[in-house]
Amino acid sequence: MKEIEVVIDTEEIAEFFYNELVRRGYVPAESEIDDLADIMFEYLLEKCIIDEEMDVE
């Protein structure tokens, strides 16, 4: 299987959740969206879909 590099941005996840929730009739607070983005990131880590690496330059 070929390995690809994917960058996961929790701000992008938060924006996606916000837009989808608003589209469905919900009006979430910013703190709720940040929590959802963090939960999603942790889920991806737990399922080994992503591997947390920090690029230090």
mmCIF file of the C-alpha atoms, coordinates in Angstrom:
data_MODEL
# 
_entry.id   MODEL 
# 
loop_
_atom_site.group_PDB 
_atom_site.id 
_atom_site.type_symbol 
_atom_site.label_atom_id 
_atom_site.label_alt_id 
_atom_site.label_comp_id 
_atom_site.label_asym_id 
_atom_site.label_entity_id 
_atom_site.label_seq_id 
_atom_site.pdbx_PDB_ins_code 
_atom_site.Cartn_x 
_atom_site.Cartn_y 
_atom_site.Cartn_z 
_atom_site.occupancy 
_atom_site.B_iso_or_equiv 
_atom_site.pdbx_formal_charge 
_atom_site.auth_seq_id 
_atom_site.auth_comp_id 
_atom_site.auth_asym_id 
_atom_site.auth_atom_id 
_atom_site.pdbx_PDB_model_num 
ATOM 1  C CA . MET A 1 1  ? 0.000   0.000  0.000  1.00 0.00 ? 1  MET A CA 1 
ATOM 2  C CA . LYS A 1 2  ? 1.293   3.449  -0.900 1.00 0.00 ? 2  LYS A CA 1 
ATOM 3  C CA . GLU A 1 3  ? 1.792   5.928  1.924  1.00 0.00 ? 3  GLU A CA 1 
ATOM 4  C CA . ILE A 1 4  ? 0.662   9.506  1.413  1.00 0.00 ? 4  ILE A CA 1 
ATOM 5  C CA . GLU A 1 5  ? 1.180   12.564 3.569  1.00 0.00 ? 5  GLU A CA 1 
ATOM 6  C CA . VAL A 1 6  ? -1.966  14.251 4.838  1.00 0.00 ? 6  VAL A CA 1 
ATOM 7  C CA . VAL A 1 7  ? -2.066  17.397 6.951  1.00 0.00 ? 7  VAL A CA 1 
ATOM 8  C CA . ILE A 1 8  ? -4.986  17.594 9.373  1.00 0.00 ? 8  ILE A CA 1 
ATOM 9  C CA . ASP A 1 9  ? -5.855  21.121 10.482 1.00 0.00 ? 9  ASP A CA 1 
ATOM 10 C CA . THR A 1 10 ? -8.216  21.332 13.457 1.00 0.00 ? 10 THR A CA 1 
ATOM 11 C CA . GLU A 1 11 ? -9.245  24.849 12.398 1.00 0.00 ? 11 GLU A CA 1 
ATOM 12 C CA . GLU A 1 12 ? -10.324 23.431 9.044  1.00 0.00 ? 12 GLU A CA 1 
ATOM 13 C CA . ILE A 1 13 ? -12.218 20.638 10.821 1.00 0.00 ? 13 ILE A CA 1 
ATOM 14 C CA . ALA A 1 14 ? -13.915 23.227 13.055 1.00 0.00 ? 14 ALA A CA 1 
ATOM 15 C CA . GLU A 1 15 ? -14.977 25.288 10.047 1.00 0.00 ? 15 GLU A CA 1 
ATOM 16 C CA . PHE A 1 16 ? -16.331 22.182 8.317  1.00 0.00 ? 16 PHE A CA 1 
ATOM 17 C CA . PHE A 1 17 ? -18.366 21.160 11.392 1.00 0.00 ? 17 PHE A CA 1 
ATOM 18 C CA . TYR A 1 18 ? -19.674 24.700 11.829 1.00 0.00 ? 18 TYR A CA 1 
ATOM 19 C CA . ASN A 1 19 ? -20.843 24.949 8.217  1.00 0.00 ? 19 ASN A CA 1 
ATOM 20 C CA . GLU A 1 20 ? -22.448 21.505 8.277  1.00 0.00 ? 20 GLU A CA 1 
ATOM 21 C CA . LEU A 1 21 ? -24.241 22.134 11.579 1.00 0.00 ? 21 LEU A CA 1 
ATOM 22 C CA . VAL A 1 22 ? -25.551 25.517 10.408 1.00 0.00 ? 22 VAL A CA 1 
ATOM 23 C CA . ARG A 1 23 ? -26.721 23.903 7.161  1.00 0.00 ? 23 ARG A CA 1 
ATOM 24 C CA . ARG A 1 24 ? -28.670 21.408 9.282  1.00 0.00 ? 24 ARG A CA 1 
ATOM 25 C CA . GLY A 1 25 ? -30.294 24.118 11.381 1.00 0.00 ? 25 GLY A CA 1 
ATOM 26 C CA . TYR A 1 26 ? -27.995 24.194 14.430 1.00 0.00 ? 26 TYR A CA 1 
ATOM 27 C CA . VAL A 1 27 ? -26.260 27.304 15.715 1.00 0.00 ? 27 VAL A CA 1 
ATOM 28 C CA . PRO A 1 28 ? -23.236 26.063 17.663 1.00 0.00 ? 28 PRO A CA 1 
ATOM 29 C CA . ALA A 1 29 ? -21.021 28.244 19.844 1.00 0.00 ? 29 ALA A CA 1 
ATOM 30 C CA . GLU A 1 30 ? -17.382 28.644 18.787 1.00 0.00 ? 30 GLU A CA 1 
ATOM 31 C CA . SER A 1 31 ? -16.188 26.729 21.871 1.00 0.00 ? 31 SER A CA 1 
ATOM 32 C CA . GLU A 1 32 ? -18.479 23.817 20.966 1.00 0.00 ? 32 GLU A CA 1 
ATOM 33 C CA . ILE A 1 33 ? -17.060 23.681 17.465 1.00 0.00 ? 33 ILE A CA 1 
ATOM 34 C CA . ASP A 1 34 ? -13.486 23.753 18.783 1.00 0.00 ? 34 ASP A CA 1 
ATOM 35 C CA . ASP A 1 35 ? -14.354 20.847 21.094 1.00 0.00 ? 35 ASP A CA 1 
ATOM 36 C CA . LEU A 1 36 ? -15.843 18.887 18.197 1.00 0.00 ? 36 LEU A CA 1 
ATOM 37 C CA . ALA A 1 37 ? -12.732 19.489 16.074 1.00 0.00 ? 37 ALA A CA 1 
ATOM 38 C CA . ASP A 1 38 ? -10.488 18.288 18.901 1.00 0.00 ? 38 ASP A CA 1 
ATOM 39 C CA . ILE A 1 39 ? -12.665 15.199 19.400 1.00 0.00 ? 39 ILE A CA 1 
ATOM 40 C CA . MET A 1 40 ? -12.503 14.429 15.684 1.00 0.00 ? 40 MET A CA 1 
ATOM 41 C CA . PHE A 1 41 ? -8.704  14.771 15.697 1.00 0.00 ? 41 PHE A CA 1 
ATOM 42 C CA . GLU A 1 42 ? -8.435  12.438 18.710 1.00 0.00 ? 42 GLU A CA 1 
ATOM 43 C CA . TYR A 1 43 ? -10.729 9.946  16.971 1.00 0.00 ? 43 TYR A CA 1 
ATOM 44 C CA . LEU A 1 44 ? -8.511  9.922  13.877 1.00 0.00 ? 44 LEU A CA 1 
ATOM 45 C CA . LEU A 1 45 ? -5.465  9.318  16.088 1.00 0.00 ? 45 LEU A CA 1 
ATOM 46 C CA . GLU A 1 46 ? -7.172  6.532  18.031 1.00 0.00 ? 46 GLU A CA 1 
ATOM 47 C CA . LYS A 1 47 ? -8.233  4.744  14.844 1.00 0.00 ? 47 LYS A CA 1 
ATOM 48 C CA . CYS A 1 48 ? -4.666  5.076  13.467 1.00 0.00 ? 48 CYS A CA 1 
ATOM 49 C CA . ILE A 1 49 ? -5.985  6.986  10.471 1.00 0.00 ? 49 ILE A CA 1 
ATOM 50 C CA . ILE A 1 50 ? -3.428  9.675  11.187 1.00 0.00 ? 50 ILE A CA 1 
ATOM 51 C CA . ASP A 1 51 ? -0.135  9.738  13.071 1.00 0.00 ? 51 ASP A CA 1 
ATOM 52 C CA . GLU A 1 52 ? 0.628   12.865 15.068 1.00 0.00 ? 52 GLU A CA 1 
ATOM 53 C CA . GLU A 1 53 ? 3.951   14.307 13.984 1.00 0.00 ? 53 GLU A CA 1 
ATOM 54 C CA . MET A 1 54 ? 5.345   17.693 14.768 1.00 0.00 ? 54 MET A CA 1 
ATOM 55 C CA . ASP A 1 55 ? 7.623   19.252 12.144 1.00 0.00 ? 55 ASP A CA 1 
ATOM 56 C CA . VAL A 1 56 ? 10.236  21.296 13.961 1.00 0.00 ? 56 VAL A CA 1 
ATOM 57 C CA . GLU A 1 57 ? 12.332  23.503 11.726 1.00 0.00 ? 57 GLU A CA 1 
# 
